[in-house]
């Protein structure tokens, strides 16, 4: 997961709380590349990948929101998607 905050101070604050990769604002070129590669149109966007870097679930944000009370269902679904 990558976080693309608008300010470097946000990177520090977010990184302390969240276990994902963060890019410095000065590297916003990476944001453009990632948005283009993964067709990101809205923020926030959550895309799940397998260990090979292949997309497992494109609409992760909506899926997690819809199943937020059942983490086991989320994990089971992602494992099933990974096998296909």
Helices and strands as residue ranges (DSSP letters): E 2-3, H 8-17, E 21-22, G 25-27, H 28-37, E 48-49, E 55-57, H 60-66, H 71-83
